[in-house]
């Protein structure tokens, strides 16, 4: 069974249209707040590539109007499913920007669960975009993805991650975080919470994201300092393994 969908999300950003465009329509910009490692060929018909551990996706750029309109569409799979993303930028008074994301496509299989995940997840990524543009303007983030061991359900994941970060299960935005990682102290503040599937922490040089669903846990961090990606992913993988040991 297939299901056609369209989700629309609006957000006001404390950044200029030019800054927003660089964040949503260039590889380094997308790396700084969204998923995976990205490259964008800057033209209609160009290829937008997203690479994550064990997964690479090539999409086709369908709209390219710098500072105004960017869109791309993924390939149609054998079961007829596909996803498309469209960004509409509008400048506001005072140098701010209004951004609209339209996420559409066709879902198959357990489409209701997938739709619910997209409906909840899209605003979280836009919130990370806002955190990036507000706190790390002009800097480029390095994505760090690491996976933890599969758990029986998401509540177990949430409880363990919260404890490991020194937080209660009823964590709220604004809570302070102090934790030791790889022999170094991390000090930050919780900036995004969606229990039990998403926890975001902002530090002076990183946006740390812990993402979970159906007992799976992974990091979607963005690091704004020089970092050995392979070493960082290995270290975070070890940290997650220890949390669930």
C-alpha positions in Angstrom: 0.0 0.0 0.0 1.3 3.5 -0.9 0.5 6.9 0.5 1.1 10.3 -1.1 2.1 12.9 1.5 3.0 16.6 1.8 4.3 18.3 4.9 4.8 22.1 5.2 6.9 23.7 7.9 7.7 27.3 8.5 10.4 28.9 10.6 11.7 32.4 11.2 15.5 32.6 11.3 17.8 35.2 12.7 20.0 35.3 9.6 20.0 36.9 6.2 18.6 35.2 3.1 22.2 34.8 1.9 23.2 33.0 5.1 20.1 30.8 4.9 20.8 29.9 1.3 24.4 28.9 2.1 23.1 26.7 4.9 20.4 24.8 2.9 21.9 24.7 -0.6 25.6 24.0 -0.3 27.3 20.8 0.9 29.2 22.4 3.8 26.1 24.3 4.9 23.9 21.2 4.9 26.7 19.3 6.8 26.4 21.8 9.6 22.8 21.0 10.6 21.1 18.2 8.6 22.0 14.5 8.0 25.2 13.0 6.6 27.9 14.4 4.4 26.5 16.4 1.5 27.5 17.7 -1.9 25.3 19.9 -4.2 25.8 20.6 -7.9 24.6 24.2 -8.2 22.1 24.1 -11.1 18.8 22.7 -12.1 19.4 19.1 -13.1 22.5 18.9 -10.9 23.0 16.1 -8.3 22.6 16.5 -4.6 24.4 13.7 -2.7 23.9 12.7 0.9 26.2 10.0 2.3 25.7 8.3 5.7 27.3 5.1 7.1 26.1 2.3 4.9 23.9 4.6 2.8 24.3 7.0 -0.1 21.5 8.9 -1.9 21.6 10.9 -5.1 18.8 13.4 -5.7 18.2 15.7 -8.7 18.1 19.5 -8.2 14.7 20.7 -9.5 14.8 24.3 -8.5 17.8 26.6 -8.2 17.2 30.3 -7.6 19.9 31.5 -5.2 18.6 33.3 -2.2 15.0 32.4 -3.0 14.2 28.8 -4.0 15.9 25.5 -3.8 14.4 22.0 -4.4 15.5 18.5 -5.1 13.9 15.1 -5.6 15.1 11.6 -4.8 14.8 8.7 -7.2 11.7 6.6 -7.5 12.3 3.3 -5.9 11.1 -0.1 -7.2 8.0 0.1 -4.9 7.1 3.6 -6.2 8.3 5.5 -3.1 10.2 8.8 -3.4 10.9 11.9 -1.4 11.2 15.6 -2.5 12.3 18.6 -0.6 11.6 22.3 -1.4 12.8 25.4 0.4 11.3 28.8 -0.1 13.2 31.8 1.3 11.8 35.2 2.0 13.7 38.1 3.5 12.2 40.0 6.5 12.8 43.4 8.1 15.9 43.7 10.2 17.9 41.2 8.2 15.9 38.1 9.3 14.5 35.4 7.0 11.3 33.4 6.8 11.9 29.8 5.5 9.3 27.3 4.3 10.1 23.6 3.9 7.8 21.5 1.8 8.5 17.8 2.2 6.5 15.6 -0.1 6.5 12.2 -1.8 5.1 8.7 -1.7 5.5 6.3 1.3 5.0 2.6 1.1 4.9 -0.3 3.6 4.3 0.9 7.2 3.7 4.4 5.9 1.8 5.7 8.9 4.8 5.2 11.2 7.1 6.7 8.6 4.8 9.7 8.1 4.6 10.3 11.9 8.4 10.2 12.1 8.8 12.8 9.3 6.0 15.0 10.8 7.9 15.1 14.1 11.4 15.0 12.8 11.4 17.8 10.2 10.8 20.6 12.8 13.6 19.2 14.9 16.1 19.5 12.0 14.8 23.0 11.3 15.4 23.9 14.9 19.0 22.6 14.6 19.3 24.9 11.5 18.2 27.8 13.6 20.7 26.9 16.4 23.4 26.7 13.7 22.6 30.1 12.2 22.3 31.8 15.5 25.3 30.3 17.4 27.7 29.3 14.7 27.3 31.8 11.8 30.0 31.6 9.2 31.4 28.3 10.6 31.2 24.9 9.0 30.2 21.8 10.9 31.7 18.4 10.5 29.0 15.6 10.8 29.8 12.8 13.2 27.6 9.7 13.0 27.9 6.7 15.3 25.5 3.9 16.1 24.9 2.2 19.4 23.6 -1.3 20.1 20.0 -2.1 19.3 17.7 -2.0 22.3 14.3 -3.6 22.8 12.4 -0.2 22.9 12.9 3.5 22.8 12.1 4.1 26.4 15.2 2.1 27.4 17.3 4.2 25.0 16.0 7.4 26.5 16.5 6.4 30.1 20.1 5.3 29.4 21.1 8.3 27.4 19.6 10.7 29.9 21.5 9.0 32.8 24.7 9.0 30.9 24.5 12.7 30.3 23.7 13.4 33.9 20.1 14.4 33.1 16.8 13.2 34.5 14.2 11.5 32.3 12.1 14.6 32.4 14.9 16.7 30.8 13.8 20.1 29.5 15.3 22.7 27.2 17.7 24.9 29.1 19.0 22.1 31.4 22.8 22.2 31.8 24.9 19.2 30.8 28.3 18.3 32.3 29.8 15.0 31.1 33.2 13.4 30.5 33.8 12.1 27.0 37.1 10.6 25.8 38.8 12.0 28.9 37.5 15.5 28.3 34.8 17.5 30.0 31.8 18.5 27.9 29.8 21.5 29.1 26.6 22.4 27.3 22.9 23.2 27.4 19.9 21.2 26.2 18.5 23.0 23.2 16.0 20.5 21.8 13.9 17.7 23.4 11.4 15.3 21.9 11.0 12.4 24.3 11.8 9.6 23.7 13.4 10.0 20.3 15.6 13.2 20.1 17.9 15.0 22.4 20.0 18.0 21.3 22.8 19.7 23.3 24.7 22.8 22.3 28.2 23.4 23.4 30.7 26.2 22.5 31.9 24.2 19.5 29.3 21.6 18.7 25.7 20.7 18.2 25.3 17.2 19.7 22.3 15.2 18.6 21.2 11.9 19.9 18.5 10.3 17.6 16.5 7.2 18.4 13.6 5.3 17.0 12.3 1.7 17.7 15.3 1.0 19.9 17.9 2.2 17.5 20.3 5.0 18.8 22.7 7.0 16.8 24.5 10.4 16.9 23.9 13.1 14.4 26.5 15.5 15.8 27.9 18.6 14.1 31.4 19.6 15.3 32.7 23.1 14.6 36.4 22.6 15.3 39.1 20.6 13.6 38.3 16.9 14.2 39.4 13.5 13.0 36.0 12.2 11.8 36.9 8.5 11.9 38.4 8.8 15.4 35.4 10.9 16.6 32.9 8.4 15.3 34.8 5.5 16.8 34.9 7.3 20.2 31.2 8.1 20.2 30.5 4.5 19.1 32.5 3.3 22.1 30.7 5.7 24.4 27.3 4.4 23.2 28.4 0.8 23.6 29.4 1.6 27.2 26.1 3.3 27.9 24.2 0.2 26.9 26.7 -2.4 28.2 
